[in-house]
Amino acid sequence: MSGKIISLSIDVVRRSLPADPVSGLPPIRDHIEQGVLRIITEDGIEGNCFIGAFWGRAEAEFGPILENIKPGLMGCHADHREWLWTRHKFLDSRYRVTTKSWAPVDIALWDIAGKAAGQPIFRLLGAQRTCAPAYASYPGARYETVEAFVGEAEDAMARGFPAYKIHPGLLPVGTVIPIVKAVRETIGDDAHLMLDPDCGYNFQKALKIGLALDDFDFHWFEDPVPYHDVDAITALSQRLNTPLSMCDQAPDQFFNSAQYIRRNIVRLPRGTALHLGITGLRKLCAMAEGFGLKCEIGTAGNPLLNAANLHVLLSVANSDYHEYYDAPEKDRFGLTAYVEPDDSGMVSVPDTPGLGFTLDEDWISAHRIETLE
């Protein structure tokens, strides 16, 4: 059992975001500020998580954590994770505390639990396996030609990944369908393929491309339309064989997925530790399992959130893949080592207590601009 919480602070770090090395596209901003969350118990155990995904602004999460979550945690035992899960709805309605503020606190508490028990988190959750396959996921909006996407797929296969996800952005139907055809013909029938337009299609475009995914045996069609367009989601699920995987963009992935499942309109619900922490993501996988569904886990935008994703994945049987986002210049910072695939595309976490990854305190010290308490 872990002790009572005596300290919660956030080191704010600032780091540069370079232009994309392939497309040359500039970053949305030239630098980004993210948080290193430190929760310390009376036993001297420190739990950590990073705050903020590289595509957003983490500053918005610092205040809610310190002003609305911290006061209720101080003096509580660090194992009060379920209490924090149920309290979030009140914090959301009363103070507009988003899931992205709550989730890193939950993960840091799980990190404490693992360190107190001397076990990695996935073993506390109940180990299903010790490693899992990853699929190659590259940044979107890089390419406009069929040949470029084929080259990306060939790179993924050459590196041993068993699956590859296409990010076509808003390319027109007349370009996307040839990409789908050429990628499948190039890499053969054995590899799994996915396509993710980031909720950017309307129903007609999604249907045309979805039918092509059916023709070329795609593993899933991820977030084709906005998460709230229930009529389009329903119609697509009824007319396509390729299962829809939704939704990375829903503000409440657990309860939004519950409605998808209740309406029987999504066969592959989707979540991430960015919004659900470890507690909520494990609940989502269990809910899907109860209805005979798989649940896929999306990239979370920073290395400790992605480690949390992987711990949950290793504790369940109904999730196929870890999303390996191949953009180290964007989402790797502040650790001495990171989740990396082996030559066969398998990923694992260190068999050490907690999240299993060590903070690079020298890097953090060099990039810290302030500490908030």
C-alpha positions as CSV (number, residue, x, y, z in Angstrom):
1,M,0.0,0.0,0.0
2,S,1.3,3.4,-0.9
3,G,1.4,6.3,1.6
4,K,-0.3,9.6,1.7
5,I,0.4,12.3,-0.8
6,I,2.5,15.2,0.6
7,S,3.5,17.0,-2.6
8,L,2.3,17.7,-6.1
9,S,4.3,20.0,-8.5
10,I,4.8,20.6,-12.2
11,D,8.1,21.4,-13.8
12,V,7.4,23.4,-16.9
13,V,9.8,22.6,-19.7
14,R,10.2,24.4,-23.0
15,R,11.5,22.6,-26.1
16,S,11.9,23.3,-29.8
17,L,9.8,21.7,-32.5
18,P,11.7,21.5,-35.8
19,A,10.2,21.4,-39.3
20,D,9.1,18.0,-40.5
21,P,12.2,16.3,-41.8
22,V,10.4,14.7,-44.7
23,S,7.9,17.3,-46.0
24,G,9.8,20.3,-44.8
25,L,6.6,21.7,-43.4
26,P,7.1,24.1,-40.5
27,P,5.7,23.2,-37.1
28,I,2.5,24.8,-35.8
29,R,4.8,26.7,-33.4
30,D,8.5,26.9,-33.1
31,H,8.5,25.8,-29.4
32,I,6.2,24.0,-27.0
33,E,5.8,24.0,-23.3
34,Q,4.9,20.7,-21.5
35,G,4.8,19.6,-17.9
36,V,6.7,17.1,-15.8
37,L,4.2,16.1,-13.1
38,R,5.7,15.0,-9.8
39,I,3.5,13.5,-7.0
40,I,5.4,12.5,-3.8
41,T,4.1,10.4,-0.9
42,E,5.1,10.4,2.7
43,D,7.2,7.2,1.9
44,G,9.3,9.2,-0.5
45,I,7.9,7.5,-3.6
46,E,7.6,9.8,-6.6
47,G,5.1,9.2,-9.3
48,N,5.5,10.9,-12.7
49,C,3.7,11.7,-15.9
50,F,4.3,14.2,-18.7
51,I,1.5,16.7,-19.3
52,G,0.3,17.7,-22.8
53,A,0.5,16.2,-26.3
54,F,2.9,17.8,-28.8
55,W,0.0,18.9,-31.0
56,G,-1.7,21.0,-28.2
57,R,-1.0,23.5,-25.5
58,A,-0.3,21.9,-22.2
59,E,-0.4,25.3,-20.4
60,A,-4.2,25.0,-20.2
61,E,-3.9,21.8,-18.1
62,F,-1.5,23.2,-15.4
63,G,-4.0,25.4,-13.6
64,P,-6.8,22.8,-13.3
65,I,-4.3,20.3,-11.9
66,L,-2.9,22.6,-9.3
67,E,-6.1,24.5,-8.4
68,N,-8.9,21.9,-8.7
69,I,-7.3,18.5,-8.5
70,K,-4.4,19.0,-6.1
71,P,-6.4,20.3,-3.1
72,G,-8.5,17.1,-3.0
73,L,-5.5,14.8,-3.2
74,M,-3.2,16.3,-0.6
75,G,-3.2,14.0,2.4
76,C,-5.1,11.2,0.6
77,H,-3.5,7.8,0.0
78,A,-2.0,7.5,-3.4
79,D,-4.2,4.5,-4.1
80,H,-7.4,6.7,-4.3
81,R,-7.5,6.3,-8.1
82,E,-11.1,5.2,-8.3
83,W,-12.1,8.1,-6.1
84,L,-10.4,10.4,-8.5
85,W,-12.1,8.7,-11.5
86,T,-15.6,9.3,-10.0
87,R,-14.7,12.8,-8.8
88,H,-13.8,13.9,-12.3
89,K,-17.4,14.3,-13.5
90,F,-17.9,16.9,-10.7
91,L,-14.7,18.7,-11.5
92,D,-15.7,18.8,-15.1
93,S,-19.2,20.2,-14.5
94,R,-18.1,22.6,-11.7
95,Y,-14.7,23.8,-12.9
96,R,-14.5,22.6,-16.5
97,V,-11.5,20.4,-15.7
98,T,-11.0,18.4,-18.9
99,T,-9.9,14.7,-19.1
100,K,-6.5,15.9,-20.3
101,S,-5.9,17.5,-16.9
102,W,-7.2,14.5,-14.9
103,A,-5.4,11.8,-16.9
104,P,-1.7,12.5,-16.1
105,V,-2.6,12.7,-12.4
106,D,-4.1,9.2,-12.6
107,I,-1.1,7.9,-14.4
108,A,1.3,9.3,-11.9
109,L,-0.7,7.6,-9.1
110,W,-0.4,4.3,-11.0
111,D,3.4,5.0,-11.3
112,I,3.5,5.3,-7.5
113,A,1.5,2.1,-7.0
114,G,3.9,0.1,-9.2
115,K,6.9,1.5,-7.4
116,A,5.4,0.8,-4.0
117,A,4.6,-2.8,-5.1
118,G,7.9,-3.3,-6.9
119,Q,6.1,-4.3,-10.0
120,P,5.5,-2.8,-13.5
121,I,2.0,-1.4,-13.9
122,F,0.8,-4.0,-16.4
123,R,1.4,-6.8,-13.9
124,L,-0.7,-4.9,-11.3
125,L,-3.4,-4.6,-13.9
126,G,-3.1,-8.4,-14.6
127,A,-0.6,-9.3,-17.3
128,Q,-2.0,-10.8,-20.5
129,R,1.4,-10.7,-22.3
130,T,4.8,-9.2,-22.0
131,C,5.1,-7.7,-25.5
132,A,2.7,-6.7,-28.3
133,P,2.9,-5.9,-32.0
134,A,3.1,-2.3,-33.1
135,Y,2.0,-0.7,-36.3
136,A,3.9,2.1,-38.1
137,S,2.1,5.4,-37.9
138,Y,3.7,8.4,-39.6
139,P,2.8,12.2,-39.4
140,G,0.0,13.2,-41.7
141,A,0.0,15.9,-44.4
142,R,3.5,14.8,-45.7
143,Y,2.7,13.6,-49.2
144,E,0.4,14.2,-52.1
145,T,1.5,11.3,-54.5
146,V,0.8,7.6,-54.6
147,E,4.5,6.9,-54.9
148,A,5.3,8.7,-51.7
149,F,2.8,6.6,-49.6
150,V,4.0,3.4,-51.2
151,G,7.6,4.4,-50.1
152,E,6.3,5.0,-46.6
153,A,4.7,1.6,-46.5
154,E,7.8,-0.1,-47.9
155,D,9.8,1.6,-45.1
156,A,7.4,0.2,-42.5
157,M,7.7,-3.3,-43.8
158,A,11.5,-3.1,-44.1
159,R,11.7,-2.2,-40.4
160,G,9.7,-5.3,-39.5
161,F,6.3,-3.7,-38.7
162,P,3.4,-6.1,-39.2
163,A,1.0,-3.3,-40.0
164,Y,0.9,0.2,-41.4
165,K,-1.6,3.1,-41.1
166,I,-2.1,5.6,-43.9
167,H,-2.6,9.3,-42.9
168,P,-4.0,10.8,-46.2
169,G,-5.1,14.1,-44.7
170,L,-7.7,15.8,-46.9
171,L,-6.4,14.4,-50.2
172,P,-9.3,13.9,-52.7
173,V,-11.0,10.5,-53.4
174,G,-9.3,10.3,-56.8
175,T,-5.9,10.3,-55.1
176,V,-6.7,8.2,-51.9
177,I,-8.2,5.2,-53.7
178,P,-5.1,4.7,-55.9
179,I,-3.0,5.1,-52.8
180,V,-5.0,2.3,-51.1
181,K,-4.7,0.1,-54.1
182,A,-1.0,0.6,-54.7
183,V,0.0,0.2,-51.0
184,R,-1.9,-3.1,-50.8
185,E,-0.4,-4.4,-54.0
186,T,3.1,-3.4,-53.0
187,I,3.2,-4.9,-49.5
188,G,1.1,-8.0,-50.2
189,D,-1.8,-9.6,-48.4
190,D,-0.2,-10.5,-45.1
191,A,0.3,-7.1,-43.5
192,H,-2.6,-5.3,-41.9
193,L,-3.5,-1.9,-43.2
194,M,-5.4,1.0,-41.7
195,L,-6.5,4.4,-42.9
196,D,-7.0,7.5,-40.7
197,P,-8.2,10.9,-42.1
198,D,-8.6,12.4,-38.7
199,C,-12.4,12.9,-38.8
200,G,-11.9,15.0,-41.9
201,Y,-14.5,13.4,-44.3
202,N,-18.1,13.9,-44.9
203,F,-20.4,10.8,-45.3
204,Q,-20.1,10.6,-49.1
205,K,-16.3,10.8,-49.2
206,A,-16.0,8.4,-46.3
207,L,-18.3,5.9,-48.1
208,K,-16.5,6.0,-51.4
209,I,-13.1,5.5,-49.7
210,G,-14.5,2.9,-47.2
211,L,-15.7,0.7,-50.1
212,A,-12.2,0.8,-51.5
213,L,-10.9,-0.3,-48.1
214,D,-13.3,-3.2,-48.3
215,D,-12.0,-4.2,-51.7
216,F,-8.4,-4.2,-50.4
217,D,-9.0,-5.9,-47.0
218,F,-8.2,-3.1,-44.6
219,H,-8.0,-3.9,-40.9
220,W,-9.9,-0.8,-39.8
221,F,-11.2,2.7,-41.0
222,E,-10.2,5.1,-38.3
223,D,-12.1,8.3,-37.5
224,P,-13.5,8.9,-41.0
225,V,-16.1,11.4,-40.0
226,P,-16.6,13.7,-36.9
227,Y,-17.2,11.8,-33.7
228,H,-20.6,13.5,-33.2
229,D,-22.0,12.7,-36.6
230,V,-23.9,9.7,-35.4
231,D,-26.1,9.3,-38.5
232,A,-23.0,9.1,-40.7
233,I,-21.3,6.7,-38.4
234,T,-24.4,4.5,-38.3
235,A,-24.8,4.4,-42.1
236,L,-21.1,3.7,-42.7
237,S,-21.1,0.8,-40.2
238,Q,-24.1,-0.6,-41.9
239,R,-22.7,-0.4,-45.5
240,L,-19.0,-1.2,-45.0
241,N,-17.3,-4.5,-44.0
242,T,-14.2,-2.7,-42.7
243,P,-14.9,-1.8,-39.1
244,L,-14.9,1.8,-38.0
245,S,-12.5,2.6,-35.2
246,M,-13.6,5.7,-33.3
247,C,-12.8,8.1,-31.8
248,D,-9.5,9.9,-30.9
249,Q,-11.2,13.3,-30.9
250,A,-14.2,12.7,-28.6
251,P,-13.9,14.8,-25.5
252,D,-15.1,11.9,-23.3
253,Q,-13.9,8.7,-24.8
254,F,-15.3,6.4,-22.2
255,F,-18.9,7.6,-22.2
256,N,-18.9,8.5,-25.9
257,S,-17.7,4.9,-26.7
258,A,-20.5,3.6,-24.4
259,Q,-23.0,5.3,-26.6
260,Y,-21.4,3.9,-29.7
261,I,-21.6,0.4,-28.2
262,R,-25.2,0.9,-26.9
263,R,-26.3,1.9,-30.4
264,N,-24.3,-0.9,-32.0
265,I,-22.7,1.5,-34.5
266,V,-18.9,1.2,-33.9
267,R,-17.3,-2.3,-33.9
268,L,-13.9,-1.1,-32.8
269,P,-14.0,1.6,-30.1
270,R,-10.9,3.6,-29.5
271,G,-9.2,5.4,-26.6
272,T,-6.0,6.8,-25.3
273,A,-4.2,7.5,-22.0
274,L,-4.2,11.2,-23.0
275,H,-7.9,11.4,-22.2
276,L,-8.5,8.3,-20.1
277,G,-5.4,7.8,-18.0
278,I,-4.7,4.2,-17.1
279,T,-7.9,3.7,-15.0
280,G,-10.3,4.9,-17.8
281,L,-8.5,3.2,-20.6
282,R,-8.6,-0.2,-18.8
283,K,-12.3,0.4,-18.1
284,L,-12.9,1.1,-21.8
285,C,-11.1,-2.1,-22.9
286,A,-13.1,-4.1,-20.4
287,M,-16.4,-2.5,-21.5
288,A,-15.7,-3.4,-25.1
289,E,-14.7,-7.0,-24.1
290,G,-18.1,-7.4,-22.4
291,F,-19.8,-6.9,-25.7
292,G,-17.4,-9.1,-27.7
293,L,-15.6,-6.1,-29.2
294,K,-12.0,-5.2,-29.6
295,C,-10.7,-1.8,-28.4
296,E,-7.8,-0.1,-30.1
297,I,-5.5,2.4,-28.4
298,G,-4.3,5.5,-30.1
299,T,-1.0,7.4,-29.8
300,A,-1.1,9.8,-26.8
301,G,1.3,12.6,-27.8
302,N,4.1,12.2,-25.2
303,P,6.4,9.4,-24.1
304,L,5.0,8.7,-20.7
305,L,1.4,8.8,-21.9
306,N,2.4,6.3,-24.6
307,A,4.1,4.1,-22.0
308,A,0.8,4.2,-20.1
309,N,-1.0,3.1,-23.3
310,L,1.4,0.2,-23.6
311,H,0.9,-1.0,-20.0
312,V,-2.8,-1.2,-20.6
313,L,-2.3,-3.0,-23.9
314,L,-0.2,-5.6,-22.2
315,S,-3.0,-6.2,-19.7
316,V,-5.8,-7.0,-22.1
317,A,-6.5,-9.5,-24.8
318,N,-8.9,-7.5,-27.0
319,S,-6.5,-4.9,-28.4
320,D,-4.4,-5.8,-31.5
321,Y,-1.7,-3.1,-31.7
322,H,0.4,-0.4,-30.1
323,E,0.5,2.7,-32.3
324,Y,4.1,3.6,-32.9
325,Y,4.2,7.2,-34.0
326,D,7.4,7.6,-36.0
327,A,8.2,11.2,-35.2
328,P,10.9,11.3,-32.5
329,E,11.5,15.0,-33.1
330,K,8.0,15.6,-31.9
331,D,7.0,13.3,-29.2
332,R,10.2,12.1,-27.5
333,F,11.7,14.1,-24.7
334,G,12.7,14.0,-21.1
335,L,13.5,10.3,-20.6
336,T,16.7,8.3,-20.7
337,A,15.0,5.6,-23.0
338,Y,11.7,5.2,-24.9
339,V,9.3,2.6,-26.2
340,E,11.0,1.3,-29.3
341,P,10.0,-1.7,-31.5
342,D,12.4,-4.6,-32.1
343,D,13.2,-5.9,-35.6
344,S,9.9,-7.8,-35.8
345,G,7.8,-4.7,-34.8
346,M,7.2,-5.9,-31.2
347,V,7.2,-3.5,-28.3
348,S,7.4,-3.9,-24.6
349,V,8.1,-2.0,-21.4
350,P,10.9,-2.6,-19.0
351,D,10.2,-5.2,-16.3
352,T,10.8,-2.6,-13.6
353,P,8.5,-0.9,-11.1
354,G,5.9,1.6,-12.2
355,L,5.9,3.0,-15.7
356,G,9.4,1.6,-16.0
357,F,11.0,4.7,-17.6
358,T,13.5,7.0,-16.0
359,L,13.3,10.8,-16.1
360,D,16.3,12.5,-17.7
361,E,16.9,15.0,-14.9
362,D,19.7,16.7,-16.7
363,W,17.6,17.3,-19.8
364,I,14.7,18.5,-17.6
365,S,16.9,20.8,-15.6
366,A,18.3,22.3,-18.8
367,H,14.8,22.9,-20.3
368,R,12.9,23.9,-17.2
369,I,11.6,27.4,-17.2
370,E,9.7,27.3,-13.9
371,T,8.2,25.0,-11.2
372,L,4.6,25.3,-10.3
373,E,3.2,24.2,-6.9
